[in-house]
Amino acid sequence: MGILNSELNYDLVLTDLGKCCMGEDVCGSCTETQCIVGYAKSCITKCFKEGITYIEDGMEHIPFTDFKVFNVENFESGIAHILRQCRSCKENHFENCIINIIRSCYEIGLFGETQNYEGSAFRYLNQIHNSHPETAAAIIELFHALQE
């Protein structure tokens, strides 16, 4: 079972995405379909407006070719926050869950590609620690700090 609408902290997700956005001064104008941050913002906004926690075919429409340079620390913080909201559904993991879509957008900004997610924040953190130890260490530190 995925996250319930009432459990999703929309304000935090939008705040994190806002920190990642480079703004129209850099990009000219927001083209949501070509920007990982713009796309993530449009998805979370749709979920909020419609009271849902998934985007139909959401993973298929992520702009995987967005090669802008983003602030790494903001993406690391965003992943830590989104993992804290994840219900760790394990075998009930749903690819088009808004949590999965937002995390995947952050991953493209950090790693250049999405990472495998098996429905467990613990397994995910362990996996990225093996492939991207420095970035994972920062995310893990932020993730645990949120617990306190």
N, CA and C atoms as an extended XYZ file, in Angstrom:
444
Properties=species:S:1:pos:R:3:atomname:S:1:resname:S:1:resid:I:1 pbc="F F F"
N         0.838       -1.188        0.000 N   MET     1
C         0.000        0.000        0.000 CA  MET     1
C         0.874        1.239        0.000 C   MET     1
N         0.582        2.164       -0.857 N   GLY     2
C         1.354        3.396       -0.963 CA  GLY     2
C         0.945        4.418        0.074 C   GLY     2
N         1.538        5.561       -0.044 N   ILE     3
C         1.262        6.655        0.886 CA  ILE     3
C        -0.166        7.168        0.677 C   ILE     3
N        -0.807        7.520        1.766 N   LEU     4
C        -2.136        8.110        1.690 CA  LEU     4
C        -2.001        9.609        1.450 C   LEU     4
N        -2.997       10.172        0.819 N   ASN     5
C        -2.987       11.600        0.521 CA  ASN     5
C        -2.789       12.430        1.791 C   ASN     5
N        -3.422       12.030        2.877 N   SER     6
C        -3.328       12.773        4.136 CA  SER     6
C        -1.942       12.676        4.779 C   SER     6
N        -1.146       11.692        4.373 N   GLU     7
C         0.191       11.498        4.930 CA  GLU     7
C         1.265       12.270        4.172 C   GLU     7
N         0.963       12.694        2.976 N   LEU     8
C         1.946       13.364        2.130 CA  LEU     8
C         2.107       14.824        2.541 C   LEU     8
N         3.347       15.219        2.805 N   ASN     9
C         3.632       16.594        3.196 CA  ASN     9
C         3.900       17.413        1.930 C   ASN     9
N         2.829       17.906        1.338 N   TYR    10
C         2.922       18.650        0.085 CA  TYR    10
C         3.784       19.899        0.234 C   TYR    10
N         3.637       20.595        1.352 N   ASP    11
C         4.413       21.821        1.565 CA  ASP    11
C         5.911       21.546        1.535 C   ASP    11
N         6.332       20.484        2.204 N   LEU    12
C         7.750       20.143        2.238 CA  LEU    12
C         8.262       19.769        0.852 C   LEU    12
N         7.500       18.966        0.125 N   VAL    13
C         7.924       18.559       -1.223 CA  VAL    13
C         8.049       19.778       -2.125 C   VAL    13
N         7.057       20.652       -2.099 N   LEU    14
C         7.104       21.854       -2.945 CA  LEU    14
C         8.224       22.805       -2.528 C   LEU    14
N         8.466       22.914       -1.232 N   THR    15
C         9.572       23.748       -0.750 CA  THR    15
C        10.900       23.198       -1.238 C   THR    15
N        11.088       21.883       -1.097 N   ASP    16
C        12.329       21.253       -1.575 CA  ASP    16
C        12.512       21.452       -3.077 C   ASP    16
N        11.457       21.240       -3.839 N   LEU    17
C        11.550       21.421       -5.293 CA  LEU    17
C        11.838       22.879       -5.641 C   LEU    17
N        11.236       23.797       -4.879 N   GLY    18
C        11.492       25.224       -5.109 CA  GLY    18
C        12.947       25.583       -4.905 C   GLY    18
N        13.584       24.945       -3.935 N   LYS    19
C        15.011       25.185       -3.695 CA  LYS    19
C        15.868       24.637       -4.833 C   LYS    19
N        15.379       23.598       -5.496 N   CYS    20
C        16.132       22.990       -6.597 CA  CYS    20
C        15.968       23.755       -7.910 C   CYS    20
N        14.878       24.447       -8.043 N   CYS    21
C        14.588       25.173       -9.279 CA  CYS    21
C        15.591       26.315       -9.470 C   CYS    21
N        16.130       26.404      -10.662 N   MET    22
C        17.116       27.451      -10.952 CA  MET    22
C        16.447       28.754      -11.372 C   MET    22
N        15.158       28.714      -11.657 N   GLY    23
C        14.392       29.915      -11.940 CA  GLY    23
C        14.481       30.358      -13.385 C   GLY    23
N        13.598       31.271      -13.699 N   GLU    24
C        13.509       31.765      -15.073 CA  GLU    24
C        14.708       32.628      -15.459 C   GLU    24
N        15.441       33.154      -14.473 N   ASP    25
C        16.649       33.913      -14.782 CA  ASP    25
C        17.673       33.043      -15.504 C   ASP    25
N        17.724       31.767      -15.137 N   VAL    26
C        18.668       30.831      -15.740 CA  VAL    26
C        18.064       30.143      -16.958 C   VAL    26
N        16.835       29.691      -16.822 N   CYS    27
C        16.213       28.867      -17.867 CA  CYS    27
C        15.439       29.676      -18.903 C   CYS    27
N        15.097       30.881      -18.612 N   GLY    28
C        14.282       31.679      -19.528 CA  GLY    28
C        12.814       31.562      -19.166 C   GLY    28
N        12.272       30.368      -19.280 N   SER    29
C        10.910       30.089      -18.843 CA  SER    29
C        10.838       28.616      -18.480 C   SER    29
N         9.848       28.275      -17.693 N   CYS    30
C         9.733       26.890      -17.251 CA  CYS    30
C         9.051       26.050      -18.323 C   CYS    30
N         9.753       25.050      -18.761 N   THR    31
C         9.197       24.080      -19.686 CA  THR    31
C         9.125       22.764      -18.930 C   THR    31
N         8.009       22.560      -18.224 N   GLU    32
C         7.861       21.428      -17.313 CA  GLU    32
C         8.181       20.092      -17.962 C   GLU    32
N         7.828       19.939      -19.227 N   THR    33
C         8.027       18.650      -19.883 CA  THR    33
C         9.493       18.353      -20.180 C   THR    33
N        10.363       19.367      -20.072 N   GLN    34
C        11.777       19.179      -20.360 CA  GLN    34
C        12.672       19.359      -19.135 C   GLN    34
N        12.096       19.617      -17.986 N   CYS    35
C        12.856       19.903      -16.771 CA  CYS    35
C        12.429       18.939      -15.664 C   CYS    35
N        13.393       18.288      -15.031 N   ILE    36
C        13.043       17.335      -13.972 CA  ILE    36
C        12.366       18.013      -12.791 C   ILE    36
N        12.784       19.216      -12.471 N   VAL    37
C        12.177       19.927      -11.342 CA  VAL    37
C        10.784       20.420      -11.727 C   VAL    37
N        10.656       21.001      -12.900 N   GLY    38
C         9.348       21.460      -13.374 CA  GLY    38
C         8.355       20.320      -13.491 C   GLY    38
N         8.827       19.187      -13.990 N   TYR    39
C         7.963       18.010      -14.111 CA  TYR    39
C         7.514       17.521      -12.732 C   TYR    39
N         8.462       17.438      -11.801 N   ALA    40
C         8.129       16.996      -10.443 CA  ALA    40
C         7.126       17.954       -9.799 C   ALA    40
N         7.323       19.263       -9.997 N   LYS    41
C         6.379       20.249       -9.452 CA  LYS    41
C         4.987       20.053      -10.037 C   LYS    41
N         4.912       19.823      -11.336 N   SER    42
C         3.595       19.640      -11.963 CA  SER    42
C         2.921       18.373      -11.456 C   SER    42
N         3.694       17.321      -11.213 N   CYS    43
C         3.134       16.067      -10.697 CA  CYS    43
C         2.601       16.235       -9.279 C   CYS    43
N         3.380       16.861       -8.397 N   ILE    44
C         2.942       17.015       -7.009 CA  ILE    44
C         1.738       17.966       -6.928 C   ILE    44
N         1.719       18.968       -7.788 N   THR    45
C         0.588       19.897       -7.828 CA  THR    45
C        -0.683       19.172       -8.279 C   THR    45
N        -0.546       18.325       -9.295 N   LYS    46
C        -1.699       17.545       -9.773 CA  LYS    46
C        -2.213       16.639       -8.654 C   LYS    46
N        -1.320       15.991       -7.945 N   CYS    47
C        -1.732       15.111       -6.840 CA  CYS    47
C        -2.481       15.905       -5.774 C   CYS    47
N        -1.959       17.075       -5.431 N   PHE    48
C        -2.595       17.912       -4.420 CA  PHE    48
C        -4.005       18.315       -4.863 C   PHE    48
N        -4.119       18.804       -6.087 N   LYS    49
C        -5.405       19.286       -6.590 CA  LYS    49
C        -6.436       18.175       -6.704 C   LYS    49
N        -5.984       16.969       -7.102 N   GLU    50
C        -6.914       15.871       -7.342 CA  GLU    50
C        -7.059       14.928       -6.145 C   GLU    50
N        -6.259       15.162       -5.085 N   GLY    51
C        -6.346       14.318       -3.901 CA  GLY    51
C        -5.881       12.893       -4.142 C   GLY    51
N        -4.882       12.734       -5.014 N   ILE    52
C        -4.348       11.414       -5.338 CA  ILE    52
C        -2.865       11.366       -4.977 C   ILE    52
N        -2.272       10.178       -5.002 N   THR    53
C        -0.849       10.051       -4.673 CA  THR    53
C        -0.097        9.269       -5.753 C   THR    53
N        -0.582        9.340       -6.977 N   TYR    54
C         0.083        8.684       -8.092 CA  TYR    54
C        -0.152        9.501       -9.358 C   TYR    54
N         0.692        9.275      -10.343 N   ILE    55
C         0.516        9.904      -11.649 CA  ILE    55
C         0.492        8.778      -12.676 C   ILE    55
N        -0.602        8.652      -13.365 N   GLU    56
C        -0.712        7.601      -14.374 CA  GLU    56
C         0.392        7.778      -15.417 C   GLU    56
N         1.168        6.729      -15.625 N   ASP    57
C         2.312        6.732      -16.550 CA  ASP    57
C         3.342        7.806      -16.181 C   ASP    57
N         3.383        8.170      -14.916 N   GLY    58
C         4.268        9.239      -14.464 CA  GLY    58
C         5.745        8.981      -14.703 C   GLY    58
N         6.173        7.752      -14.490 N   MET    59
C         7.587        7.423      -14.699 CA  MET    59
C         7.973        7.516      -16.174 C   MET    59
N         7.052        7.221      -17.046 N   GLU    60
C         7.328        7.247      -18.488 CA  GLU    60
C         7.567        8.657      -19.013 C   GLU    60
N         7.033        9.643      -18.324 N   HIS    61
C         7.104       11.020      -18.821 CA  HIS    61
C         8.183       11.874      -18.155 C   HIS    61
N         8.963       11.275      -17.270 N   ILE    62
C        10.065       12.029      -16.649 CA  ILE    62
C        11.048       12.439      -17.744 C   ILE    62
N        11.464       13.697      -17.766 N   PRO    63
C        12.417       14.151      -18.797 CA  PRO    63
C        13.842       13.674      -18.485 C   PRO    63
N        14.159       12.482      -18.929 N   PHE    64
C        15.453       11.855      -18.647 CA  PHE    64
C        16.619       12.575      -19.318 C   PHE    64
N        16.330       13.481      -20.241 N   THR    65
C        17.402       14.176      -20.958 CA  THR    65
C        17.633       15.591      -20.444 C   THR    65
N        17.200       15.875      -19.235 N   ASP    66
C        17.459       17.182      -18.625 CA  ASP    66
C        18.876       17.160      -18.063 C   ASP    66
N        19.782       17.856      -18.729 N   PHE    67
C        21.191       17.824      -18.338 CA  PHE    67
C        21.666       19.117      -17.681 C   PHE    67
N        20.713       19.887      -17.135 N   LYS    68
C        21.111       21.105      -16.427 CA  LYS    68
C        21.925       20.739      -15.185 C   LYS    68
N        22.719       21.661      -14.734 N   VAL    69
C        23.478       21.465      -13.503 CA  VAL    69
C        22.655       22.054      -12.363 C   VAL    69
N        22.436       21.252      -11.341 N   PHE    70
C        21.637       21.666      -10.193 CA  PHE    70
C        22.500       21.679       -8.942 C   PHE    70
N        21.978       22.275       -7.890 N   ASN    71
C        22.655       22.289       -6.599 CA  ASN    71
C        22.509       20.907       -5.959 C   ASN    71
N        23.609       20.205       -5.840 N   VAL    72
C        23.621       18.830       -5.337 CA  VAL    72
C        23.027       18.732       -3.935 C   VAL    72
N        23.386       19.658       -3.051 N   GLU    73
C        22.909       19.593       -1.666 CA  GLU    73
C        21.386       19.664       -1.586 C   GLU    73
N        20.772       20.462       -2.447 N   ASN    74
C        19.310       20.551       -2.435 CA  ASN    74
C        18.671       19.240       -2.873 C   ASN    74
N        19.278       18.562       -3.843 N   PHE    75
C        18.746       17.276       -4.287 CA  PHE    75
C        18.949       16.208       -3.209 C   PHE    75
N        20.092       16.227       -2.545 N   GLU    76
C        20.338       15.270       -1.459 CA  GLU    76
C        19.315       15.454       -0.346 C   GLU    76
N        19.074       16.688        0.024 N   SER    77
C        18.079       16.986        1.056 CA  SER    77
C        16.688       16.548        0.603 C   SER    77
N        16.368       16.801       -0.655 N   GLY    78
C        15.070       16.395       -1.197 CA  GLY    78
C        14.876       14.890       -1.131 C   GLY    78
N        15.923       14.129       -1.467 N   ILE    79
C        15.821       12.668       -1.396 CA  ILE    79
C        15.636       12.217        0.054 C   ILE    79
N        16.384       12.799        0.975 N   ALA    80
C        16.230       12.428        2.387 CA  ALA    80
C        14.805       12.690        2.860 C   ALA    80
N        14.250       13.843        2.502 N   HIS    81
C        12.881       14.176        2.902 CA  HIS    81
C        11.863       13.230        2.272 C   HIS    81
N        12.032       12.936        0.985 N   ILE    82
C        11.060       12.089        0.294 CA  ILE    82
C        11.146       10.655        0.815 C   ILE    82
N        12.352       10.205        1.164 N   LEU    83
C        12.485        8.855        1.735 CA  LEU    83
C        11.808        8.764        3.102 C   LEU    83
N        11.831        9.846        3.854 N   ARG    84
C        11.168        9.868        5.164 CA  ARG    84
C         9.654        9.743        4.999 C   ARG    84
N         9.132       10.184        3.867 N   GLN    85
C         7.688       10.087        3.632 CA  GLN    85
C         7.289        8.740        3.019 C   GLN    85
N         8.252        8.030        2.481 N   CYS    86
C         7.984        6.739        1.837 CA  CYS    86
C         7.513        5.729        2.872 C   CYS    86
N         6.538        4.925        2.501 N   ARG    87
C         6.002        3.913        3.416 CA  ARG    87
C         6.773        2.605        3.348 C   ARG    87
N         7.822        2.539        2.509 N   SER    88
C         8.602        1.316        2.314 CA  SER    88
C         7.664        0.131        2.056 C   SER    88
N         6.982        0.200        0.957 N   CYS    89
C         5.950       -0.773        0.593 CA  CYS    89
C         6.495       -2.148        0.201 C   CYS    89
N         7.785       -2.229       -0.018 N   LYS    90
C         8.446       -3.472       -0.420 CA  LYS    90
C         7.767       -4.075       -1.641 C   LYS    90
N         7.205       -5.271       -1.530 N   GLU    91
C         6.634       -5.944       -2.702 CA  GLU    91
C         5.390       -5.244       -3.245 C   GLU    91
N         4.811       -4.330       -2.497 N   ASN    92
C         3.658       -3.565       -2.973 CA  ASN    92
C         4.067       -2.218       -3.579 C   ASN    92
N         5.369       -2.050       -3.814 N   HIS    93
C         5.892       -0.816       -4.412 CA  HIS    93
C         5.200       -0.549       -5.743 C   HIS    93
N         4.827        0.684       -5.961 N   PHE    94
C         4.089        1.114       -7.160 CA  PHE    94
C         4.935        2.144       -7.894 C   PHE    94
N         5.352        1.829       -9.096 N   GLU    95
C         6.256        2.689       -9.870 CA  GLU    95
C         5.731        4.107      -10.044 C   GLU    95
N         4.443        4.280      -10.220 N   ASN    96
C         3.886        5.602      -10.493 CA  ASN    96
C         3.413        6.341       -9.251 C   ASN    96
N         3.819        5.852       -8.082 N   CYS    97
C         3.570        6.555       -6.822 CA  CYS    97
C         4.299        7.905       -6.880 C   CYS    97
N         3.678        8.940       -6.388 N   ILE    98
C         4.289       10.271       -6.445 CA  ILE    98
C         5.630       10.309       -5.726 C   ILE    98
N         5.774        9.546       -4.651 N   ILE    99
C         7.048        9.490       -3.927 CA  ILE    99
C         8.136        8.950       -4.861 C   ILE    99
N         7.822        7.893       -5.587 N   ASN   100
C         8.772        7.284       -6.509 CA  ASN   100
C         9.130        8.237       -7.645 C   ASN   100
N         8.157        8.938       -8.161 N   ILE   101
C         8.393        9.874       -9.264 CA  ILE   101
C         9.293       11.028       -8.810 C   ILE   101
N         8.979       11.621       -7.668 N   ILE   102
C         9.782       12.739       -7.161 CA  ILE   102
C        11.213       12.277       -6.889 C   ILE   102
N        11.363       11.134       -6.203 N   ARG   103
C        12.705       10.615       -5.920 CA  ARG   103
C        13.472       10.356       -7.223 C   ARG   103
N        12.810        9.811       -8.214 N   SER   104
C        13.447        9.532       -9.497 CA  SER   104
C        13.915       10.813      -10.183 C   SER   104
N        13.137       11.869      -10.084 N   CYS   105
C        13.553       13.166      -10.658 CA  CYS   105
C        14.811       13.673       -9.956 C   CYS   105
N        14.836       13.583       -8.637 N   TYR   106
C        16.035       13.980       -7.896 CA  TYR   106
C        17.242       13.149       -8.330 C   TYR   106
N        17.036       11.852       -8.531 N   GLU   107
C        18.141       10.973       -8.922 CA  GLU   107
C        18.745       11.371      -10.261 C   GLU   107
N        17.909       11.766      -11.182 N   ILE   108
C        18.425       12.192      -12.483 CA  ILE   108
C        19.326       13.406      -12.300 C   ILE   108
N        18.920       14.330      -11.440 N   GLY   109
C        19.744       15.506      -11.165 CA  GLY   109
C        21.043       15.163      -10.458 C   GLY   109
N        21.026       14.160       -9.606 N   LEU   110
C        22.225       13.774       -8.850 CA  LEU   110
C        23.126       12.801       -9.596 C   LEU   110
N        22.522       11.769      -10.171 N   PHE   111
C        23.292       10.660      -10.729 CA  PHE   111
C        23.259       10.581      -12.256 C   PHE   111
N        22.370       11.352      -12.870 N   GLY   112
C        22.231       11.289      -14.324 CA  GLY   112
C        21.301       10.182      -14.787 C   GLY   112
N        20.769        9.412      -13.851 N   GLU   113
C        19.847        8.326      -14.169 CA  GLU   113
C        19.105        7.928      -12.903 C   GLU   113
N        17.993        7.227      -13.090 N   THR   114
C        17.260        6.750      -11.928 CA  THR   114
C        17.983        5.544      -11.337 C   THR   114
N        17.732        5.322      -10.080 N   GLN   115
C        18.329        4.201       -9.363 CA  GLN   115
C        17.240        3.150       -9.115 C   GLN   115
N        17.661        1.912       -8.962 N   ASN   116
C        16.713        0.847       -8.678 CA  ASN   116
C        16.111        1.067       -7.289 C   ASN   116
N        14.807        0.949       -7.198 N   TYR   117
C        14.133        1.087       -5.902 CA  TYR   117
C        13.209       -0.103       -5.716 C   TYR   117
N        13.414       -0.840       -4.660 N   GLU   118
C        12.668       -2.065       -4.408 CA  GLU   118
C        11.616       -1.896       -3.322 C   GLU   118
N        11.213       -0.671       -3.049 N   GLY   119
C        10.176       -0.444       -2.059 CA  GLY   119
C        10.667       -0.401       -0.623 C   GLY   119
N        11.965       -0.180       -0.434 N   SER   120
C        12.524       -0.117        0.917 CA  SER   120
C        13.579        0.985        0.982 C   SER   120
N        13.357        1.954        1.843 N   ALA   121
C        14.327        3.047        1.991 CA  ALA   121
C        15.681        2.512        2.456 C   ALA   121
N        15.664        1.536        3.355 N   PHE   122
C        16.913        0.965        3.855 CA  PHE   122
C        17.711        0.313        2.728 C   PHE   122
N        17.059       -0.523        1.937 N   ARG   123
C        17.744       -1.183        0.814 CA  ARG   123
C        18.249       -0.160       -0.190 C   ARG   123
N        17.446        0.847       -0.430 N   TYR   124
C        17.821        1.899       -1.372 CA  TYR   124
C        19.079        2.621       -0.902 C   TYR   124
N        19.096        3.016        0.358 N   LEU   125
C        20.259        3.726        0.889 CA  LEU   125
C        21.504        2.841        0.844 C   LEU   125
N        21.344        1.577        1.120 N   ASN   126
C        22.457        0.637        1.036 CA  ASN   126
C        22.953        0.508       -0.399 C   ASN   126
N        22.046        0.421       -1.321 N   GLN   127
C        22.389        0.293       -2.741 CA  GLN   127
C        23.145        1.524       -3.247 C   GLN   127
N        22.635        2.725       -2.959 N   ILE   128
C        23.341        3.903       -3.460 CA  ILE   128
C        24.658        4.112       -2.715 C   ILE   128
N        24.741        3.601       -1.486 N   HIS   129
C        26.022        3.674       -0.772 CA  HIS   129
C        27.083        2.867       -1.511 C   HIS   129
N        26.689        1.750       -2.102 N   ASN   130
C        27.624        0.920       -2.861 CA  ASN   130
C        28.025        1.557       -4.185 C   ASN   130
N        27.117        2.280       -4.824 N   SER   131
C        27.416        2.843       -6.136 CA  SER   131
C        27.865        4.309       -6.101 C   SER   131
N        27.413        5.068       -5.131 N   HIS   132
C        27.730        6.502       -5.017 CA  HIS   132
C        27.980        6.835       -3.547 C   HIS   132
N        29.084        6.364       -2.977 N   PRO   133
C        29.290        6.463       -1.516 CA  PRO   133
C        29.253        7.875       -0.940 C   PRO   133
N        29.835        8.858       -1.612 N   GLU   134
C        29.863       10.216       -1.041 CA  GLU   134
C        28.474       10.835       -1.009 C   GLU   134
N        27.758       10.699       -2.106 N   THR   135
C        26.402       11.236       -2.163 CA  THR   135
C        25.510       10.502       -1.174 C   THR   135
N        25.652        9.182       -1.122 N   ALA   136
C        24.848        8.383       -0.195 CA  ALA   136
C        25.126        8.773        1.246 C   ALA   136
N        26.371        9.026        1.576 N   ALA   137
C        26.720        9.411        2.951 CA  ALA   137
C        25.995       10.691        3.346 C   ALA   137
N        25.938       11.652        2.448 N   ALA   138
C        25.239       12.907        2.733 CA  ALA   138
C        23.740       12.666        2.906 C   ALA   138
N        23.153       11.851        2.033 N   ILE   139
C        21.716       11.558        2.126 CA  ILE   139
C        21.420       10.804        3.412 C   ILE   139
N        22.248        9.828        3.748 N   ILE   140
C        22.050        9.035        4.966 CA  ILE   140
C        22.140        9.921        6.206 C   ILE   140
N        23.099       10.822        6.218 N   GLU   141
C        23.232       11.739        7.358 CA  GLU   141
C        21.979       12.601        7.513 C   GLU   141
N        21.490       13.154        6.407 N   LEU   142
C        20.274       13.968        6.446 CA  LEU   142
C        19.061       13.126        6.845 C   LEU   142
N        18.979       11.928        6.302 N   PHE   143
C        17.875       11.008        6.586 CA  PHE   143
C        17.798       10.704        8.082 C   PHE   143
N        18.940       10.402        8.688 N   HIS   144
C        18.957       10.101       10.124 CA  HIS   144
C        18.731       11.346       10.972 C   HIS   144
N        19.202       12.493       10.517 N   ALA   145
C        18.984       13.728       11.264 CA  ALA   145
C        17.486       14.066       11.338 C   ALA   145
N        16.728       13.675       10.340 N   LEU   146
C        15.299       13.933       10.335 CA  LEU   146
C        14.556       13.094       11.362 C   LEU   146
N        15.173       12.003       11.770 N   GLN   147
C        14.590       11.106       12.758 CA  GLN   147
C        14.616       11.728       14.159 C   GLN   147
N        15.606       12.529       14.398 N   GLU   148
C        15.838       13.089       15.739 CA  GLU   148
C        14.920       14.229       16.072 C   GLU   148
